[in-house]
Amino acid sequence: MPDVTGGNALRAQEQMDGTQVRFEDATGKDREVVDPQAWRVCGSRPGANQRITSYPVTLLVAPTTESCPEGASG
């Protein structure tokens, strides 16, 4: 799993080229990610530099207007 933490969610999804990706609101507000361009990656499951063993990969994201919550690394 590449380290996409801190990056734009849309670019992270593009970087995963062909990998099934789903977005999860890292803030716990359970918002749907309609426009990934407006969200930043706070963490992922599996974590950065870990082997992908199941799909879809989950990107934990927060709106670019908000900070990532502590502990959102996955």
Backbone as ProteinMPNN parsed JSONL, in Angstrom:
{"seq_chain_A": "MPDVTGGNALRAQEQMDGTQVRFEDATGKDREVVDPQAWRVCGSRPGANQRITSYPVTLLVAPTTESCPEGASG", "coords_chain_A": {"N_chain_A": [[0.846, -1.171, 0.0], [0.752, 2.085, -1.017], [2.062, 5.091, 0.528], [-0.205, 7.379, 0.968], [-1.084, 9.247, 2.666], [-2.154, 12.405, 3.754], [-2.393, 13.439, 1.269], [-4.388, 14.43, -1.604], [-7.604, 13.01, -1.951], [-8.733, 12.182, -4.405], [-6.5, 12.102, -6.106], [-5.056, 10.148, -4.774], [-6.719, 7.941, -5.156], [-6.495, 7.708, -7.925], [-3.79, 7.095, -8.067], [-3.82, 4.538, -7.125], [-4.487, 3.045, -9.252], [-6.562, 1.007, -10.743], [-7.02, -0.562, -8.513], [-9.48, -1.611, -6.225], [-11.089, 0.842, -4.448], [-12.418, 2.351, -1.549], [-14.01, 5.045, 0.145], [-13.93, 6.376, 3.436], [-15.351, 8.357, 5.906], [-13.202, 9.858, 7.981], [-13.695, 11.359, 10.192], [-15.784, 10.401, 11.619], [-18.305, 11.272, 11.142], [-19.727, 10.09, 9.192], [-20.165, 10.907, 6.523], [-20.945, 10.937, 3.04], [-18.635, 10.552, 0.434], [-18.733, 12.416, -2.173], [-17.364, 14.052, -3.956], [-14.239, 13.361, -4.352], [-12.09, 15.066, -4.786], [-12.351, 17.143, -3.033], [-11.548, 16.219, -0.603], [-9.13, 15.071, 1.852], [-6.597, 12.612, 2.432], [-6.429, 10.863, 5.407], [-5.572, 8.512, 6.445], [-5.231, 4.935, 5.96], [-6.525, 1.637, 5.207], [-5.265, -1.301, 4.204], [-2.514, -0.055, 6.238], [-0.012, 2.463, 5.437], [2.651, 1.377, 3.392], [2.161, -1.298, 3.865], [1.28, -4.652, 2.951], [-1.238, -5.237, 0.542], [-3.92, -7.2, 1.121], [-6.589, -7.696, 0.967], [-9.622, -6.604, -0.59], [-12.144, -4.061, -0.93], [-9.563, -1.488, -0.804], [-9.402, 0.751, 1.879], [-9.683, 4.183, 2.152], [-9.231, 6.522, 4.567], [-10.716, 9.507, 5.049], [-10.958, 13.145, 5.209], [-12.761, 16.215, 4.885], [-11.162, 18.824, 2.981], [-11.352, 21.195, 4.265], [-11.284, 20.669, 6.9], [-9.461, 19.376, 9.746], [-7.547, 16.359, 9.991], [-8.656, 13.829, 12.182], [-7.138, 12.83, 15.304], [-5.514, 9.685, 15.473], [-6.513, 8.616, 13.13], [-5.163, 7.045, 11.382], [-5.625, 4.508, 10.511]], "CA_chain_A": [[0.0, 0.0, 0.0], [1.564, 3.308, -1.02], [1.753, 6.074, 1.562], [-0.936, 8.485, 0.359], [-1.552, 10.074, 3.775], [-1.943, 13.839, 3.605], [-2.648, 13.824, -0.104], [-5.743, 14.582, -2.107], [-8.254, 11.704, -2.07], [-8.882, 11.822, -5.818], [-5.17, 11.721, -6.613], [-4.72, 8.867, -4.146], [-7.5, 6.925, -5.859], [-5.86, 7.561, -9.237], [-2.501, 6.444, -7.845], [-4.088, 3.124, -6.852], [-4.721, 2.535, -10.596], [-7.196, -0.292, -10.927], [-7.315, -1.182, -7.221], [-10.778, -1.214, -5.67], [-10.907, 1.798, -3.352], [-13.62, 2.96, -0.982], [-13.71, 6.152, 1.044], [-14.629, 6.376, 4.72], [-15.194, 9.627, 6.611], [-12.344, 9.627, 9.148], [-14.14, 12.174, 11.327], [-16.854, 9.711, 12.316], [-19.586, 11.897, 10.814], [-20.358, 9.181, 8.23], [-20.573, 11.616, 5.319], [-20.625, 10.293, 1.777], [-17.636, 11.277, -0.341], [-19.252, 12.561, -3.529], [-16.297, 14.666, -4.738], [-12.977, 13.071, -3.668], [-11.166, 16.193, -4.949], [-12.546, 18.042, -1.894], [-11.195, 15.49, 0.623], [-7.719, 14.7, 2.007], [-6.407, 11.289, 3.021], [-5.918, 10.879, 6.787], [-4.998, 7.2, 6.715], [-5.728, 3.89, 5.066], [-6.51, 0.239, 5.633], [-4.136, -1.436, 5.138], [-1.709, 1.141, 6.461], [1.061, 2.785, 4.494], [3.762, 0.435, 3.227], [1.746, -2.662, 4.204], [0.812, -5.442, 1.816], [-2.682, -5.279, 0.325], [-4.329, -8.61, 1.113], [-8.023, -7.791, 0.709], [-10.187, -5.459, -1.313], [-11.476, -2.85, -1.397], [-8.694, -0.723, 0.08], [-10.176, 1.842, 2.479], [-8.988, 5.434, 2.422], [-9.885, 7.304, 5.617], [-10.595, 10.862, 4.524], [-11.651, 14.272, 5.836], [-12.84, 17.35, 3.962], [-9.958, 19.649, 3.003], [-11.606, 22.335, 5.144], [-11.197, 20.182, 8.281], [-8.251, 18.644, 10.099], [-7.702, 14.918, 10.227], [-8.718, 13.537, 13.617], [-6.047, 11.998, 15.83], [-5.794, 8.253, 15.427], [-7.198, 8.242, 11.881], [-4.175, 6.45, 10.472], [-6.07, 3.208, 10.013]], "C_chain_A": [[0.891, 1.234, 0.0], [1.144, 4.255, 0.101], [1.116, 7.283, 0.89], [-1.469, 9.455, 1.409], [-1.177, 11.537, 3.554], [-2.248, 14.347, 2.209], [-4.129, 13.953, -0.417], [-6.355, 13.212, -2.361], [-8.417, 11.265, -3.518], [-7.554, 11.381, -6.403], [-4.725, 10.38, -6.029], [-5.445, 7.731, -4.849], [-6.888, 6.665, -7.239], [-4.533, 6.823, -9.124], [-2.668, 4.939, -7.631], [-4.459, 2.377, -8.135], [-5.262, 1.112, -10.687], [-7.522, -1.03, -9.636], [-8.68, -0.696, -6.742], [-10.536, -0.355, -4.429], [-12.274, 2.257, -2.864], [-13.165, 4.033, -0.01], [-14.543, 6.024, 2.309], [-14.327, 7.689, 5.415], [-14.431, 9.374, 7.915], [-12.812, 10.381, 10.381], [-15.232, 11.499, 12.138], [-18.232, 10.285, 12.035], [-20.338, 11.12, 9.73], [-20.906, 9.892, 6.99], [-20.141, 10.849, 4.077], [-19.622, 11.17, 1.022], [-18.111, 11.309, -1.788], [-18.16, 13.099, -4.45], [-14.963, 14.451, -4.024], [-11.948, 14.203, -3.77], [-11.222, 17.126, -3.737], [-12.182, 17.393, -0.549], [-9.699, 15.18, 0.633], [-7.642, 13.355, 2.704], [-5.769, 11.436, 4.402], [-5.224, 9.567, 7.136], [-5.598, 6.188, 5.762], [-5.733, 2.544, 5.78], [-6.326, -0.591, 4.383], [-3.342, -0.13, 5.244], [-0.627, 1.311, 5.412], [2.168, 1.741, 4.555], [3.441, -0.988, 3.695], [1.22, -3.353, 2.955], [-0.717, -5.414, 1.743], [-3.081, -6.743, 0.199], [-5.821, -8.781, 0.891], [-8.503, -6.493, 0.074], [-11.622, -5.249, -0.883], [-10.527, -2.281, -0.342], [-9.542, 0.427, 0.614], [-9.276, 3.043, 2.71], [-9.823, 6.213, 3.427], [-9.653, 8.771, 5.288], [-11.361, 11.886, 5.358], [-11.723, 15.388, 4.807], [-11.586, 18.217, 4.081], [-10.114, 20.867, 3.911], [-11.518, 21.958, 6.625], [-9.867, 19.483, 8.501], [-8.552, 17.17, 10.23], [-7.757, 14.685, 11.735], [-7.516, 12.697, 14.051], [-6.457, 10.546, 15.777], [-6.465, 7.794, 14.157], [-6.255, 7.565, 10.896], [-4.581, 5.089, 9.957], [-5.79, 2.165, 11.003]], "O_chain_A": [[1.699, 1.416, 0.911], [0.003, 4.217, 0.562], [1.813, 8.116, 0.309], [-2.216, 10.378, 1.084], [-0.039, 11.859, 3.214], [-2.35, 15.554, 1.993], [-4.992, 13.627, 0.397], [-5.698, 12.339, -2.927], [-8.254, 10.084, -3.824], [-7.494, 10.385, -7.123], [-4.092, 9.577, -6.713], [-4.859, 6.68, -5.108], [-6.781, 5.515, -7.663], [-4.191, 6.017, -9.99], [-1.76, 4.161, -7.923], [-4.721, 1.175, -8.086], [-4.503, 0.144, -10.705], [-8.236, -2.032, -9.668], [-8.995, 0.489, -6.843], [-9.864, -0.776, -3.487], [-13.174, 2.519, -3.661], [-12.087, 3.948, 0.58], [-15.705, 5.618, 2.267], [-13.168, 8.093, 5.504], [-14.956, 8.751, 8.838], [-12.378, 10.082, 11.494], [-15.574, 11.964, 13.226], [-19.222, 9.841, 12.618], [-21.471, 11.467, 9.394], [-21.964, 9.534, 6.471], [-19.099, 10.193, 4.069], [-19.762, 12.392, 0.986], [-17.916, 10.352, -2.538], [-18.038, 12.658, -5.593], [-14.582, 15.262, -3.18], [-11.04, 14.293, -2.943], [-10.249, 17.821, -3.446], [-12.472, 17.948, 0.511], [-9.073, 15.045, -0.418], [-8.529, 13.002, 3.482], [-4.713, 12.05, 4.55], [-4.379, 9.529, 8.03], [-6.373, 6.535, 4.871], [-5.06, 2.338, 6.79], [-7.219, -0.572, 3.536], [-3.499, 0.775, 4.425], [-0.367, 0.416, 4.608], [2.562, 1.288, 5.629], [4.35, -1.793, 3.898], [0.769, -2.698, 2.015], [-1.399, -5.552, 2.759], [-2.637, -7.441, -0.712], [-6.282, -9.896, 0.649], [-7.872, -5.442, 0.191], [-12.272, -6.218, -0.493], [-10.666, -2.553, 0.851], [-10.323, 1.015, -0.134], [-8.243, 2.945, 3.373], [-10.984, 6.527, 3.168], [-8.509, 9.226, 5.252], [-12.279, 11.547, 6.104], [-10.846, 15.501, 3.951], [-11.012, 18.33, 5.164], [-9.124, 21.497, 4.283], [-11.658, 22.813, 7.499], [-9.222, 19.047, 7.547], [-9.677, 16.779, 10.543], [-6.984, 15.284, 12.482], [-6.952, 11.947, 13.254], [-7.619, 10.214, 16.01], [-6.952, 6.664, 14.106], [-6.535, 7.524, 9.698], [-3.941, 4.562, 9.047], [-6.093, 0.995, 10.769]]}, "name": "protein", "num_of_chains": 1, "seq": "MPDVTGGNALRAQEQMDGTQVRFEDATGKDREVVDPQAWRVCGSRPGANQRITSYPVTLLVAPTTESCPEGASG"}
